[in-house]
Structure formats: C-alpha cells, structure tokens
Amino acid sequence: MELEMIEDLEDWGLRVTRLIELVALTNQTLQMHRDGGDSGLIVRQYEELLAEHQQELDELLKSRGLTLKVVISDSAA
C-alpha cells in the first residue's frame, strides 16, 4: 500500500472516530436538555445537530463502501 493511501485511510479513520464522538456527546447533551425540561427550541436544535452528525458519518462511511447503524438506546443517558 502506498504511503499516500495509508495516510488517506488514517485521516478517514480519524474523521470517523471524531464523528462517533460527536454523535455520542450530542446525544448526551440532548438527553440532558430533555430531562431538564428545557425549551423545545433547544431540544430541536440538538436533534438537528445530532441528525447532521449522523448524516455526515453515514456519508463518510459510504465513501468507503460501508454502512453503520447507530441506534440511540434509552439507557445511553
């Protein structure tokens, strides 16, 4: 494997890892706002942000011919 291909794959892996972290953190923050009874606007903003992170992760995985289903469990918070 060429060095450039390896570096590209490493960069891709770091991006995937970061997006998974963002999905987890955004979900945790969203749950905190839901549980805290915060306004619907704040909750919707975090729902939209979570969807954006998930979509970006999906697109990044598809670029390598992969799919991953992220399911938010009730016990995650």
PyMOL Python script that loads the backbone (N, CA, C, O; Angstrom):
from pymol import cmd

cmd.read_pdbstr("""\
ATOM      1  N   MET A   1       0.848  -1.182   0.000  1.00  0.00           N
ATOM      2  CA  MET A   1       0.000   0.000   0.000  1.00  0.00           C
ATOM      3  C   MET A   1       0.892   1.244   0.000  1.00  0.00           C
ATOM      4  O   MET A   1       1.856   1.330   0.761  1.00  0.00           O
ATOM      5  N   GLU A   2       0.562   2.183  -0.846  1.00  0.00           N
ATOM      6  CA  GLU A   2       1.356   3.399  -0.910  1.00  0.00           C
ATOM      7  C   GLU A   2       1.177   4.235   0.347  1.00  0.00           C
ATOM      8  O   GLU A   2       0.141   4.178   1.008  1.00  0.00           O
ATOM      9  N   LEU A   3       2.204   5.009   0.662  1.00  0.00           N
ATOM     10  CA  LEU A   3       2.167   5.858   1.847  1.00  0.00           C
ATOM     11  C   LEU A   3       0.992   6.829   1.792  1.00  0.00           C
ATOM     12  O   LEU A   3       0.336   7.064   2.807  1.00  0.00           O
ATOM     13  N   GLU A   4       0.723   7.387   0.630  1.00  0.00           N
ATOM     14  CA  GLU A   4      -0.391   8.334   0.482  1.00  0.00           C
ATOM     15  C   GLU A   4      -1.731   7.659   0.771  1.00  0.00           C
ATOM     16  O   GLU A   4      -2.608   8.258   1.392  1.00  0.00           O
ATOM     17  N   MET A   5      -1.889   6.420   0.324  1.00  0.00           N
ATOM     18  CA  MET A   5      -3.126   5.687   0.579  1.00  0.00           C
ATOM     19  C   MET A   5      -3.288   5.400   2.070  1.00  0.00           C
ATOM     20  O   MET A   5      -4.392   5.478   2.609  1.00  0.00           O
ATOM     21  N   ILE A   6      -2.191   5.072   2.725  1.00  0.00           N
ATOM     22  CA  ILE A   6      -2.231   4.799   4.163  1.00  0.00           C
ATOM     23  C   ILE A   6      -2.594   6.064   4.927  1.00  0.00           C
ATOM     24  O   ILE A   6      -3.424   6.031   5.835  1.00  0.00           O
ATOM     25  N   GLU A   7      -1.969   7.180   4.555  1.00  0.00           N
ATOM     26  CA  GLU A   7      -2.275   8.447   5.214  1.00  0.00           C
ATOM     27  C   GLU A   7      -3.726   8.845   4.993  1.00  0.00           C
ATOM     28  O   GLU A   7      -4.376   9.369   5.897  1.00  0.00           O
ATOM     29  N   ASP A   8      -4.233   8.594   3.790  1.00  0.00           N
ATOM     30  CA  ASP A   8      -5.630   8.907   3.489  1.00  0.00           C
ATOM     31  C   ASP A   8      -6.566   8.059   4.348  1.00  0.00           C
ATOM     32  O   ASP A   8      -7.564   8.559   4.866  1.00  0.00           O
ATOM     33  N   LEU A   9      -6.244   6.793   4.494  1.00  0.00           N
ATOM     34  CA  LEU A   9      -7.061   5.899   5.316  1.00  0.00           C
ATOM     35  C   LEU A   9      -6.993   6.285   6.794  1.00  0.00           C
ATOM     36  O   LEU A   9      -7.995   6.214   7.505  1.00  0.00           O
ATOM     37  N   GLU A  10      -5.818   6.690   7.250  1.00  0.00           N
ATOM     38  CA  GLU A  10      -5.680   7.144   8.639  1.00  0.00           C
ATOM     39  C   GLU A  10      -6.510   8.400   8.883  1.00  0.00           C
ATOM     40  O   GLU A  10      -7.172   8.517   9.914  1.00  0.00           O
ATOM     41  N   ASP A  11      -6.476   9.333   7.943  1.00  0.00           N
ATOM     42  CA  ASP A  11      -7.270  10.559   8.055  1.00  0.00           C
ATOM     43  C   ASP A  11      -8.755  10.223   8.083  1.00  0.00           C
ATOM     44  O   ASP A  11      -9.510  10.778   8.881  1.00  0.00           O
ATOM     45  N   TRP A  12      -9.165   9.319   7.216  1.00  0.00           N
ATOM     46  CA  TRP A  12     -10.564   8.890   7.173  1.00  0.00           C
ATOM     47  C   TRP A  12     -10.960   8.280   8.519  1.00  0.00           C
ATOM     48  O   TRP A  12     -12.030   8.579   9.047  1.00  0.00           O
ATOM     49  N   GLY A  13     -10.106   7.435   9.066  1.00  0.00           N
ATOM     50  CA  GLY A  13     -10.389   6.796  10.349  1.00  0.00           C
ATOM     51  C   GLY A  13     -10.510   7.798  11.483  1.00  0.00           C
ATOM     52  O   GLY A  13     -11.365   7.650  12.357  1.00  0.00           O
ATOM     53  N   LEU A  14      -9.669   8.807  11.475  1.00  0.00           N
ATOM     54  CA  LEU A  14      -9.753   9.854  12.499  1.00  0.00           C
ATOM     55  C   LEU A  14     -11.056  10.636  12.377  1.00  0.00           C
ATOM     56  O   LEU A  14     -11.671  10.991  13.383  1.00  0.00           O
ATOM     57  N   ARG A  15     -11.469  10.901  11.150  1.00  0.00           N
ATOM     58  CA  ARG A  15     -12.729  11.620  10.936  1.00  0.00           C
ATOM     59  C   ARG A  15     -13.918  10.783  11.402  1.00  0.00           C
ATOM     60  O   ARG A  15     -14.842  11.308  12.025  1.00  0.00           O
ATOM     61  N   VAL A  16     -13.897   9.495  11.105  1.00  0.00           N
ATOM     62  CA  VAL A  16     -14.975   8.603  11.554  1.00  0.00           C
ATOM     63  C   VAL A  16     -15.019   8.569  13.080  1.00  0.00           C
ATOM     64  O   VAL A  16     -16.089   8.676  13.679  1.00  0.00           O
ATOM     65  N   THR A  17     -13.870   8.423  13.694  1.00  0.00           N
ATOM     66  CA  THR A  17     -13.796   8.391  15.156  1.00  0.00           C
ATOM     67  C   THR A  17     -14.337   9.676  15.761  1.00  0.00           C
ATOM     68  O   THR A  17     -15.107   9.636  16.720  1.00  0.00           O
ATOM     69  N   ARG A  18     -13.939  10.811  15.208  1.00  0.00           N
ATOM     70  CA  ARG A  18     -14.401  12.097  15.734  1.00  0.00           C
ATOM     71  C   ARG A  18     -15.912  12.236  15.586  1.00  0.00           C
ATOM     72  O   ARG A  18     -16.578  12.742  16.489  1.00  0.00           O
ATOM     73  N   LEU A  19     -16.454  11.797  14.467  1.00  0.00           N
ATOM     74  CA  LEU A  19     -17.902  11.893  14.275  1.00  0.00           C
ATOM     75  C   LEU A  19     -18.660  10.988  15.246  1.00  0.00           C
ATOM     76  O   LEU A  19     -19.722  11.367  15.740  1.00  0.00           O
ATOM     77  N   ILE A  20     -18.136   9.817  15.519  1.00  0.00           N
ATOM     78  CA  ILE A  20     -18.782   8.944  16.504  1.00  0.00           C
ATOM     79  C   ILE A  20     -18.765   9.616  17.877  1.00  0.00           C
ATOM     80  O   ILE A  20     -19.750   9.556  18.613  1.00  0.00           O
ATOM     81  N   GLU A  21     -17.651  10.253  18.217  1.00  0.00           N
ATOM     82  CA  GLU A  21     -17.585  11.001  19.480  1.00  0.00           C
ATOM     83  C   GLU A  21     -18.620  12.119  19.503  1.00  0.00           C
ATOM     84  O   GLU A  21     -19.297  12.320  20.511  1.00  0.00           O
ATOM     85  N   LEU A  22     -18.745  12.847  18.394  1.00  0.00           N
ATOM     86  CA  LEU A  22     -19.713  13.943  18.325  1.00  0.00           C
ATOM     87  C   LEU A  22     -21.143  13.438  18.449  1.00  0.00           C
ATOM     88  O   LEU A  22     -21.973  14.074  19.098  1.00  0.00           O
ATOM     89  N   VAL A  23     -21.435  12.298  17.832  1.00  0.00           N
ATOM     90  CA  VAL A  23     -22.773  11.712  17.958  1.00  0.00           C
ATOM     91  C   VAL A  23     -23.049  11.388  19.423  1.00  0.00           C
ATOM     92  O   VAL A  23     -24.121  11.702  19.940  1.00  0.00           O
ATOM     93  N   ALA A  24     -22.093  10.766  20.086  1.00  0.00           N
ATOM     94  CA  ALA A  24     -22.280  10.394  21.495  1.00  0.00           C
ATOM     95  C   ALA A  24     -22.431  11.623  22.389  1.00  0.00           C
ATOM     96  O   ALA A  24     -23.318  11.665  23.242  1.00  0.00           O
ATOM     97  N   LEU A  25     -21.580  12.612  22.201  1.00  0.00           N
ATOM     98  CA  LEU A  25     -21.647  13.819  23.028  1.00  0.00           C
ATOM     99  C   LEU A  25     -22.920  14.615  22.778  1.00  0.00           C
ATOM    100  O   LEU A  25     -23.542  15.118  23.713  1.00  0.00           O
ATOM    101  N   THR A  26     -23.300  14.725  21.516  1.00  0.00           N
ATOM    102  CA  THR A  26     -24.518  15.464  21.185  1.00  0.00           C
ATOM    103  C   THR A  26     -25.738  14.749  21.742  1.00  0.00           C
ATOM    104  O   THR A  26     -26.659  15.390  22.248  1.00  0.00           O
ATOM    105  N   ASN A  27     -25.749  13.431  21.652  1.00  0.00           N
ATOM    106  CA  ASN A  27     -26.864  12.671  22.209  1.00  0.00           C
ATOM    107  C   ASN A  27     -26.952  12.859  23.717  1.00  0.00           C
ATOM    108  O   ASN A  27     -28.044  13.028  24.258  1.00  0.00           O
ATOM    109  N   GLN A  28     -25.820  12.830  24.394  1.00  0.00           N
ATOM    110  CA  GLN A  28     -25.800  13.017  25.844  1.00  0.00           C
ATOM    111  C   GLN A  28     -26.310  14.416  26.210  1.00  0.00           C
ATOM    112  O   GLN A  28     -27.082  14.570  27.156  1.00  0.00           O
ATOM    113  N   THR A  29     -25.883  15.419  25.468  1.00  0.00           N
ATOM    114  CA  THR A  29     -26.329  16.790  25.723  1.00  0.00           C
ATOM    115  C   THR A  29     -27.815  16.934  25.443  1.00  0.00           C
ATOM    116  O   THR A  29     -28.534  17.588  26.199  1.00  0.00           O
ATOM    117  N   LEU A  30     -28.273  16.329  24.367  1.00  0.00           N
ATOM    118  CA  LEU A  30     -29.695  16.357  24.029  1.00  0.00           C
ATOM    119  C   LEU A  30     -30.524  15.737  25.146  1.00  0.00           C
ATOM    120  O   LEU A  30     -31.539  16.300  25.557  1.00  0.00           O
ATOM    121  N   GLN A  31     -30.096  14.591  25.632  1.00  0.00           N
ATOM    122  CA  GLN A  31     -30.829  13.918  26.704  1.00  0.00           C
ATOM    123  C   GLN A  31     -30.855  14.763  27.971  1.00  0.00           C
ATOM    124  O   GLN A  31     -31.863  14.805  28.677  1.00  0.00           O
ATOM    125  N   MET A  32     -29.744  15.435  28.253  1.00  0.00           N
ATOM    126  CA  MET A  32     -29.673  16.302  29.423  1.00  0.00           C
ATOM    127  C   MET A  32     -30.708  17.432  29.323  1.00  0.00           C
ATOM    128  O   MET A  32     -31.378  17.758  30.302  1.00  0.00           O
ATOM    129  N   HIS A  33     -30.827  18.017  28.138  1.00  0.00           N
ATOM    130  CA  HIS A  33     -31.798  19.095  27.942  1.00  0.00           C
ATOM    131  C   HIS A  33     -33.235  18.570  27.993  1.00  0.00           C
ATOM    132  O   HIS A  33     -34.124  19.236  28.525  1.00  0.00           O
ATOM    133  N   ARG A  34     -33.455  17.391  27.446  1.00  0.00           N
ATOM    134  CA  ARG A  34     -34.800  16.798  27.525  1.00  0.00           C
ATOM    135  C   ARG A  34     -35.177  16.524  28.977  1.00  0.00           C
ATOM    136  O   ARG A  34     -36.267  16.879  29.427  1.00  0.00           O
ATOM    137  N   ASP A  35     -34.264  15.890  29.698  1.00  0.00           N
ATOM    138  CA  ASP A  35     -34.529  15.553  31.099  1.00  0.00           C
ATOM    139  C   ASP A  35     -34.686  16.794  31.967  1.00  0.00           C
ATOM    140  O   ASP A  35     -35.409  16.777  32.963  1.00  0.00           O
ATOM    141  N   GLY A  36     -34.008  17.865  31.584  1.00  0.00           N
ATOM    142  CA  GLY A  36     -34.070  19.104  32.347  1.00  0.00           C
ATOM    143  C   GLY A  36     -35.288  19.945  32.042  1.00  0.00           C
ATOM    144  O   GLY A  36     -35.488  20.999  32.646  1.00  0.00           O
ATOM    145  N   GLY A  37     -36.105  19.484  31.106  1.00  0.00           N
ATOM    146  CA  GLY A  37     -37.316  20.217  30.757  1.00  0.00           C
ATOM    147  C   GLY A  37     -37.043  21.521  30.031  1.00  0.00           C
ATOM    148  O   GLY A  37     -37.837  22.458  30.109  1.00  0.00           O
ATOM    149  N   ASP A  38     -35.922  21.585  29.325  1.00  0.00           N
ATOM    150  CA  ASP A  38     -35.582  22.804  28.599  1.00  0.00           C
ATOM    151  C   ASP A  38     -36.545  23.049  27.450  1.00  0.00           C
ATOM    152  O   ASP A  38     -37.330  22.178  27.076  1.00  0.00           O
ATOM    153  N   SER A  39     -36.467  24.240  26.904  1.00  0.00           N
ATOM    154  CA  SER A  39     -37.403  24.648  25.857  1.00  0.00           C
ATOM    155  C   SER A  39     -37.313  23.742  24.635  1.00  0.00           C
ATOM    156  O   SER A  39     -36.282  23.130  24.355  1.00  0.00           O
ATOM    157  N   GLY A  40     -38.420  23.682  23.929  1.00  0.00           N
ATOM    158  CA  GLY A  40     -38.482  22.879  22.716  1.00  0.00           C
ATOM    159  C   GLY A  40     -37.479  23.332  21.677  1.00  0.00           C
ATOM    160  O   GLY A  40     -36.973  22.517  20.906  1.00  0.00           O
ATOM    161  N   LEU A  41     -37.186  24.622  21.647  1.00  0.00           N
ATOM    162  CA  LEU A  41     -36.232  25.159  20.680  1.00  0.00           C
ATOM    163  C   LEU A  41     -34.842  24.570  20.911  1.00  0.00           C
ATOM    164  O   LEU A  41     -34.178  24.149  19.964  1.00  0.00           O
ATOM    165  N   ILE A  42     -34.410  24.542  22.147  1.00  0.00           N
ATOM    166  CA  ILE A  42     -33.087  23.993  22.462  1.00  0.00           C
ATOM    167  C   ILE A  42     -33.037  22.510  22.102  1.00  0.00           C
ATOM    168  O   ILE A  42     -32.066  22.044  21.507  1.00  0.00           O
ATOM    169  N   VAL A  43     -34.066  21.782  22.458  1.00  0.00           N
ATOM    170  CA  VAL A  43     -34.122  20.351  22.162  1.00  0.00           C
ATOM    171  C   VAL A  43     -34.084  20.126  20.654  1.00  0.00           C
ATOM    172  O   VAL A  43     -33.346  19.263  20.178  1.00  0.00           O
ATOM    173  N   ARG A  44     -34.867  20.886  19.902  1.00  0.00           N
ATOM    174  CA  ARG A  44     -34.880  20.733  18.435  1.00  0.00           C
ATOM    175  C   ARG A  44     -33.520  21.046  17.829  1.00  0.00           C
ATOM    176  O   ARG A  44     -33.093  20.379  16.886  1.00  0.00           O
ATOM    177  N   GLN A  45     -32.839  22.050  18.359  1.00  0.00           N
ATOM    178  CA  GLN A  45     -31.513  22.389  17.839  1.00  0.00           C
ATOM    179  C   GLN A  45     -30.538  21.228  18.033  1.00  0.00           C
ATOM    180  O   GLN A  45     -29.752  20.919  17.137  1.00  0.00           O
ATOM    181  N   TYR A  46     -30.588  20.593  19.186  1.00  0.00           N
ATOM    182  CA  TYR A  46     -29.707  19.445  19.414  1.00  0.00           C
ATOM    183  C   TYR A  46     -30.137  18.231  18.594  1.00  0.00           C
ATOM    184  O   TYR A  46     -29.290  17.446  18.169  1.00  0.00           O
ATOM    185  N   GLU A  47     -31.428  18.067  18.368  1.00  0.00           N
ATOM    186  CA  GLU A  47     -31.896  16.985  17.493  1.00  0.00           C
ATOM    187  C   GLU A  47     -31.380  17.195  16.078  1.00  0.00           C
ATOM    188  O   GLU A  47     -30.954  16.245  15.422  1.00  0.00           O
ATOM    189  N   GLU A  48     -31.418  18.437  15.605  1.00  0.00           N
ATOM    190  CA  GLU A  48     -30.916  18.745  14.265  1.00  0.00           C
ATOM    191  C   GLU A  48     -29.413  18.530  14.182  1.00  0.00           C
ATOM    192  O   GLU A  48     -28.913  17.982  13.200  1.00  0.00           O
ATOM    193  N   LEU A  49     -28.692  18.962  15.212  1.00  0.00           N
ATOM    194  CA  LEU A  49     -27.244  18.773  15.236  1.00  0.00           C
ATOM    195  C   LEU A  49     -26.890  17.289  15.244  1.00  0.00           C
ATOM    196  O   LEU A  49     -25.962  16.867  14.554  1.00  0.00           O
ATOM    197  N   LEU A  50     -27.621  16.504  16.015  1.00  0.00           N
ATOM    198  CA  LEU A  50     -27.401  15.061  16.053  1.00  0.00           C
ATOM    199  C   LEU A  50     -27.639  14.446  14.676  1.00  0.00           C
ATOM    200  O   LEU A  50     -26.856  13.612  14.222  1.00  0.00           O
ATOM    201  N   ALA A  51     -28.708  14.852  14.019  1.00  0.00           N
ATOM    202  CA  ALA A  51     -29.008  14.339  12.676  1.00  0.00           C
ATOM    203  C   ALA A  51     -27.906  14.721  11.686  1.00  0.00           C
ATOM    204  O   ALA A  51     -27.543  13.921  10.824  1.00  0.00           O
ATOM    205  N   GLU A  52     -27.378  15.932  11.806  1.00  0.00           N
ATOM    206  CA  GLU A  52     -26.288  16.367  10.921  1.00  0.00           C
ATOM    207  C   GLU A  52     -25.044  15.512  11.130  1.00  0.00           C
ATOM    208  O   GLU A  52     -24.412  15.083  10.164  1.00  0.00           O
ATOM    209  N   HIS A  53     -24.692  15.264  12.385  1.00  0.00           N
ATOM    210  CA  HIS A  53     -23.522  14.423  12.671  1.00  0.00           C
ATOM    211  C   HIS A  53     -23.729  13.014  12.127  1.00  0.00           C
ATOM    212  O   HIS A  53     -22.812  12.427  11.552  1.00  0.00           O
ATOM    213  N   GLN A  54     -24.929  12.473  12.307  1.00  0.00           N
ATOM    214  CA  GLN A  54     -25.211  11.122  11.818  1.00  0.00           C
ATOM    215  C   GLN A  54     -25.157  11.067  10.294  1.00  0.00           C
ATOM    216  O   GLN A  54     -24.648  10.101   9.726  1.00  0.00           O
ATOM    217  N   GLN A  55     -25.675  12.092   9.632  1.00  0.00           N
ATOM    218  CA  GLN A  55     -25.646  12.121   8.173  1.00  0.00           C
ATOM    219  C   GLN A  55     -24.209  12.219   7.664  1.00  0.00           C
ATOM    220  O   GLN A  55     -23.835  11.530   6.715  1.00  0.00           O
ATOM    221  N   GLU A  56     -23.412  13.069   8.292  1.00  0.00           N
ATOM    222  CA  GLU A  56     -22.015  13.201   7.886  1.00  0.00           C
ATOM    223  C   GLU A  56     -21.265  11.882   8.080  1.00  0.00           C
ATOM    224  O   GLU A  56     -20.450  11.497   7.242  1.00  0.00           O
ATOM    225  N   LEU A  57     -21.541  11.197   9.184  1.00  0.00           N
ATOM    226  CA  LEU A  57     -20.925   9.894   9.433  1.00  0.00           C
ATOM    227  C   LEU A  57     -21.359   8.888   8.370  1.00  0.00           C
ATOM    228  O   LEU A  57     -20.529   8.143   7.850  1.00  0.00           O
ATOM    229  N   ASP A  58     -22.641   8.860   8.045  1.00  0.00           N
ATOM    230  CA  ASP A  58     -23.150   7.957   7.005  1.00  0.00           C
ATOM    231  C   ASP A  58     -22.443   8.193   5.675  1.00  0.00           C
ATOM    232  O   ASP A  58     -22.026   7.247   5.008  1.00  0.00           O
ATOM    233  N   GLU A  59     -22.311   9.465   5.294  1.00  0.00           N
ATOM    234  CA  GLU A  59     -21.680   9.797   4.016  1.00  0.00           C
ATOM    235  C   GLU A  59     -20.206   9.406   4.004  1.00  0.00           C
ATOM    236  O   GLU A  59     -19.698   8.909   2.999  1.00  0.00           O
ATOM    237  N   LEU A  60     -19.530   9.630   5.112  1.00  0.00           N
ATOM    238  CA  LEU A  60     -18.120   9.280   5.202  1.00  0.00           C
ATOM    239  C   LEU A  60     -17.930   7.768   5.100  1.00  0.00           C
ATOM    240  O   LEU A  60     -17.015   7.304   4.419  1.00  0.00           O
ATOM    241  N   LEU A  61     -18.776   7.008   5.762  1.00  0.00           N
ATOM    242  CA  LEU A  61     -18.698   5.554   5.683  1.00  0.00           C
ATOM    243  C   LEU A  61     -19.023   5.056   4.280  1.00  0.00           C
ATOM    244  O   LEU A  61     -18.349   4.164   3.764  1.00  0.00           O
ATOM    245  N   LYS A  62     -20.050   5.627   3.665  1.00  0.00           N
ATOM    246  CA  LYS A  62     -20.432   5.215   2.312  1.00  0.00           C
ATOM    247  C   LYS A  62     -19.313   5.470   1.315  1.00  0.00           C
ATOM    248  O   LYS A  62     -19.203   4.761   0.315  1.00  0.00           O
ATOM    249  N   SER A  63     -18.476   6.478   1.574  1.00  0.00           N
ATOM    250  CA  SER A  63     -17.362   6.768   0.673  1.00  0.00           C
ATOM    251  C   SER A  63     -16.366   5.612   0.612  1.00  0.00           C
ATOM    252  O   SER A  63     -15.566   5.527  -0.319  1.00  0.00           O
ATOM    253  N   ARG A  64     -16.414   4.730   1.597  1.00  0.00           N
ATOM    254  CA  ARG A  64     -15.554   3.538   1.634  1.00  0.00           C
ATOM    255  C   ARG A  64     -16.357   2.253   1.461  1.00  0.00           C
ATOM    256  O   ARG A  64     -15.851   1.157   1.700  1.00  0.00           O
ATOM    257  N   GLY A  65     -17.616   2.400   1.043  1.00  0.00           N
ATOM    258  CA  GLY A  65     -18.452   1.231   0.804  1.00  0.00           C
ATOM    259  C   GLY A  65     -18.973   0.581   2.072  1.00  0.00           C
ATOM    260  O   GLY A  65     -19.262  -0.615   2.082  1.00  0.00           O
ATOM    261  N   LEU A  66     -19.095   1.356   3.141  1.00  0.00           N
ATOM    262  CA  LEU A  66     -19.542   0.822   4.425  1.00  0.00           C
ATOM    263  C   LEU A  66     -20.824   1.500   4.879  1.00  0.00           C
ATOM    264  O   LEU A  66     -21.126   2.626   4.484  1.00  0.00           O
ATOM    265  N   THR A  67     -21.561   0.800   5.707  1.00  0.00           N
ATOM    266  CA  THR A  67     -22.709   1.397   6.382  1.00  0.00           C
ATOM    267  C   THR A  67     -22.631   0.998   7.849  1.00  0.00           C
ATOM    268  O   THR A  67     -22.067  -0.038   8.202  1.00  0.00           O
ATOM    269  N   LEU A  68     -23.201   1.833   8.683  1.00  0.00           N
ATOM    270  CA  LEU A  68     -23.224   1.584  10.115  1.00  0.00           C
ATOM    271  C   LEU A  68     -24.526   2.139  10.646  1.00  0.00           C
ATOM    272  O   LEU A  68     -24.895   3.274  10.347  1.00  0.00           O
ATOM    273  N   LYS A  69     -25.215   1.344  11.425  1.00  0.00           N
ATOM    274  CA  LYS A  69     -26.471   1.805  12.001  1.00  0.00           C
ATOM    275  C   LYS A  69     -26.212   2.196  13.447  1.00  0.00           C
ATOM    276  O   LYS A  69     -25.834   1.365  14.272  1.00  0.00           O
ATOM    277  N   VAL A  70     -26.422   3.475  13.741  1.00  0.00           N
ATOM    278  CA  VAL A  70     -26.266   3.972  15.103  1.00  0.00           C
ATOM    279  C   VAL A  70     -27.653   4.067  15.709  1.00  0.00           C
ATOM    280  O   VAL A  70     -28.508   4.808  15.225  1.00  0.00           O
ATOM    281  N   VAL A  71     -27.865   3.309  16.772  1.00  0.00           N
ATOM    282  CA  VAL A  71     -29.160   3.290  17.444  1.00  0.00           C
ATOM    283  C   VAL A  71     -28.966   3.882  18.832  1.00  0.00           C
ATOM    284  O   VAL A  71     -28.134   3.418  19.612  1.00  0.00           O
ATOM    285  N   ILE A  72     -29.740   4.905  19.121  1.00  0.00           N
ATOM    286  CA  ILE A  72     -29.675   5.544  20.423  1.00  0.00           C
ATOM    287  C   ILE A  72     -30.544   4.738  21.388  1.00  0.00           C
ATOM    288  O   ILE A  72     -31.757   4.635  21.204  1.00  0.00           O
ATOM    289  N   SER A  73     -29.919   4.174  22.406  1.00  0.00           N
ATOM    290  CA  SER A  73     -30.687   3.373  23.362  1.00  0.00           C
ATOM    291  C   SER A  73     -31.194   4.247  24.498  1.00  0.00           C
ATOM    292  O   SER A  73     -30.628   5.301  24.787  1.00  0.00           O
ATOM    293  N   ASP A  74     -32.255   3.800  25.132  1.00  0.00           N
ATOM    294  CA  ASP A  74     -32.834   4.545  26.247  1.00  0.00           C
ATOM    295  C   ASP A  74     -31.879   4.623  27.427  1.00  0.00           C
ATOM    296  O   ASP A  74     -31.930   5.575  28.206  1.00  0.00           O
ATOM    297  N   SER A  75     -31.023   3.644  27.562  1.00  0.00           N
ATOM    298  CA  SER A  75     -30.121   3.606  28.712  1.00  0.00           C
ATOM    299  C   SER A  75     -28.820   4.353  28.460  1.00  0.00           C
ATOM    300  O   SER A  75     -27.920   4.329  29.299  1.00  0.00           O
ATOM    301  N   ALA A  76     -28.710   5.023  27.302  1.00  0.00           N
ATOM    302  CA  ALA A  76     -27.466   5.704  26.954  1.00  0.00           C
ATOM    303  C   ALA A  76     -27.188   6.898  27.842  1.00  0.00           C
ATOM    304  O   ALA A  76     -26.027   7.241  28.068  1.00  0.00           O
ATOM    305  N   ALA A  77     -28.216   7.530  28.343  1.00  0.00           N
ATOM    306  CA  ALA A  77     -28.013   8.736  29.150  1.00  0.00           C
ATOM    307  C   ALA A  77     -27.695   8.383  30.518  1.00  0.00           C
ATOM    308  O   ALA A  77     -27.489   9.264  31.352  1.00  0.00           O
TER     309      ALA A  77
END
""", "prot")
cmd.dss("prot")
cmd.show_as("cartoon", "prot")
cmd.util.cbc("prot")
cmd.orient("prot")
